[in-house]
Amino acid sequence: MSAFLADLPRYPFLQYALLTGLLVSVACGIIGSYVVTKRITYIAGSIAHTVLGGLGAARYCQTVYHWEWFHPLYGAVLAALVSAVIIGVVSMRARQREDTVIGSLWAVGMAAGILFIYKTPGYNEDLMSYLFGSILMVSPQDLWMIAGLDILVVIVGVLFYNQFLALCFDEEFARLRGVHVEFYYLLLLCLTALTVVLLVTVVGIVMVIALLTLPAAVAGELTKKLWHMMALSTVLTALFTTAGLAVSYGPDLPAGATTIIIAGITYLLVILGLRIFRVRR
């Protein structure tokens, strides 16, 4: 950790990584609280894995068709939003089993991404790093894109707080009060999709669900109101990402995996601590 603190003022890539973690924590804290409260973690998992298809397609078009403007994160956003809309429509309208569609999107998205990566000429280590996180590889261009997505997610998430609150806790009551439940459910899934894309740059596709849910789960154990949960979850995500960077830097460990380990240990300690406290009372 001392090495990280010493090198932080000297190396821009460390500053970019730290700033990315802090930016992402805001969207993660807000949307993660909705995801945990609404219990749609499995949907977020499916969206996360379809992102690889968008990343692979974008890099393929960049390399083969010379679409230099088509950044991999553009493909990730497109794939995430399309999968969110498909899942939302199936959940509300179609007769197919929801879990079957979610599982199919999960598998097909990953398979498509692997095929695109395989057929893309050249070395694709940077693209494969999205599987496990690449926060130390964030560029200024990526940082601006992440900041833009973060601002959009936060504005919409806060602007429609009451509607999402009603949707998460009592969908039928919300419908009786005149809330357009289907619209806000789709909007929530789209915001979840954008947050997943943000988190992919920090911890990767494989572990994105952990960072989306663990801070919110810890906050949910310690708070009673949703907005308190969001605030605490935001702070916890920022602490986890910063600690993950600091702890992993010296021993040269994967920053994303280290972040998740710290978040997981914190969650277990909070759960055990609360149980011991309740038993003693």
N, C-alpha and C positions, 0 to 999 in steps of 0.2 A: 504493500500500500504506500510506503514511503517513496518507492520509485515512481509510482504513478503521480503523486503530489509534486515530486521534484521535476518530472518531465512535462507535466500539464502546461505550464506557462511557455514552454519552449516549442512544443510540437502542435501544429494546427490540427492534425488528424485526431489527436486526443481531445482537443477542444470541440471539434465537430461531433465526435462520438458522445461526449458528455452533454452537449446541447441537444443532440438527437434524443437521448434518453429522457431529458427533462421535457422536451416538446411532446414526445409521445405519451408521457405519463399523464398529461392532461386529458387527452382523448381516451386513453385507456381507463383512467379512473372513472370517467363519466359513463362511457359505453359499457365497460366491464361491469359496472353496478347494475345497469339495465339487463345485461346478459345473465348475470347470476340470479337476479330477482325474477326474471321471466323464465329462467331455466331453459335457455336455448343454447347451452354450451355445445351440444352436439351439432347444431346447425352452424355455429361459428367454426367448428372443426371442419365441416365439409367445405365451407367457403374458403378456409385457409388452404386446403389441399388443392382446390381448383386453381388457386393463384399460380401454382407452378406451371400450369398450362399456358396462362397468359404471359408469364415471364419467358418461357421457352419460345412461344410464338413471336414475341417482340424481338428477341435476340436473333431468331431465325430470319425474320424480315430485315433486320439491320444488316446481317452478314450476307445473305443471299441476294436480296433485292436492293440493298444499299439505302434502306430507309433510316438514315442516321437520326432523324428526329424522333423515331419511335423508341423512346426509352423503355427499358424493361418494366419500370414501375407503371408506365402507361398501360402496358399489357396486363399487369397485375390488377390495376384498378378496374379495367374493363372486364376481365374474367371474374373478379370478385362481385361486381355489381350484377352481371348477368346471372351468376349462380344464385345470388341473393333473391333476385326477382323470380327465378324459376322455382326456388324452394318456397317462397312466399305464396306464389300463385297456386302451386300444388297443395300447400297446406290449407288454403282457403277454398279452393274451387274444385280441384280434380278429385277423382275417385280412387286414384292409385294410393297405395300405402305410403305415407310420408317418409317412413324410415327407409323404404326401398329406394325412393328417389334420392334421398340424402346420401345413402351409401353408394348409389350409382355415380352421382356427381363427384363424390370423394375419390372413387377409384378412377373414373374416366379422366378427371382433371389431372391427377398425378400421372396417369399413363400418357396422356397427350403431352405433358411437359417433358417427360423422359424421352419420348419420340422426337420432339423438336430439338432437344439438346443433343441427342444422338446424331441427328441429320445436319446439325449446324457445323460447318467447317471450322476448324481451329480448336483452340484450347478453351474449355468452358468452366474453369475452376471458379471464376467469379460468379457465374450463374448458379453453379451447384452450391455455392456458399449461402445462397438464400435458404437452403434447406436447414441450415444450422445457425444462421445469423451472420451478418457482416457489418456490425456497427463500426468497427475500426476502419472500414473501407468507404464510409459515407463521404461523398464529395460535396462541395458547396452547392452544386446544381441539385443533388439529392436533398440537401438540407432545405432549400427553398421549396421544393415540391412537398416535402414532409410537413413543413410549416403551413403551406397552403391547405393541405388536406386536414391538418390538425385544427386550423381555424374554422374550416367548414363544419367539421364534426362537432366542435364545441358549440358553435353558434346555433346550429339546428338542434343539438341535444338539449341545450339550455332553453331555447326559445319554446320548444314543445314539451317542457318538463312535465306539466300537469297532465297532458294527454298521454304521455308515455307512462307516467305514474299510474293512471287509471288502467291503462292497458296491461301493465305488469301485475297489478294486484287483483283486479276484478274486471275481466274482459266483458262479462255480461252486463254488469252495472254500467260500465263505460258506454256500451251500446245503447242501453236504455236512456242514458243522459244525452244521447245525440252525438257521441264521439264517433267519427268515421274510423272504426276499428281496423278495417282492412287496409286503409291508406296508411295509418300510423304504424301498423305492423310491418308493412313493406318498407316504410321509411326507416324504421328501427333496424331492419335487416340490412338495408343499404348503408346505414351508418356503421353497423357492425362490420360490414364488408370493408369499408374504408379504414376502420381502425385495425382490422386484420392486416391490411396492406402496410400500414404504418409499423406495426409490430414485427412484420416479417424482416424489416431492415435491422431490427434490434436483436431478436432471438431466433429468427428463422421460422420456416413453415412448421417444422416438426414440433417446436415448443411454444408456438404462438398462443395456443389455448391456455397453457399454464400461466403465462403473464397476463392474459386477459381476465382470468378468473381468480387466481390466487390472491392478489392484493384486494380485490373486491370481496372475496370470501373472508379474508381476515378482517376487513373493515366491517362486514356484515355481522361478525361475531361481537364487535365492540361498540356498535352504534345501533340506534333504533330507527332513525329517520333516514330516508333515501338520500337527501342532499348531504347529510352528515357522512353517509357511507361513501358518496362520491368524493367528497373533500378528503377524507382519510385515505381512500383508495388511491387518489392522485398523489398524495404525499408518499405513501408506501411504495408506489411504482417508481417514483423518482429516487427514493432511497435504495430500492432493490437494483435498479439499473446502474446507479452511481457506485454502489458497493460492488456489483458484479464487475464493472470496469476496473475499479481500484484493486480488488482482490486478485483478479485474473492477470493483471498487467505484468507484475513481477515474475511469477512462475510461468508465464506464457501459456496460460490456459484459455480455452474458448470462452469469450466474454458472455455469450448467450447462455451457454450451459451453466456457467457459474452463477449468473443472475437467477436462473430458475432454481438451482440448488438452495441459494440463500432464501428465495421466496418460499420454497417448500418447507425448509427447516423452520422459518418463522411461522408459517401456518400451523405446523404440527405443535410447536411450542405454545402458540396461543390456544389451540384446542385443548391440549393437555392441561395448561395452566388454568383455563376456565373451568374445566371439569374438577380439578383438584380444589379450586376455590369454592365451587358449588357444593361439593361433598363436605367440605369442612364447615360450611355454613349450616 
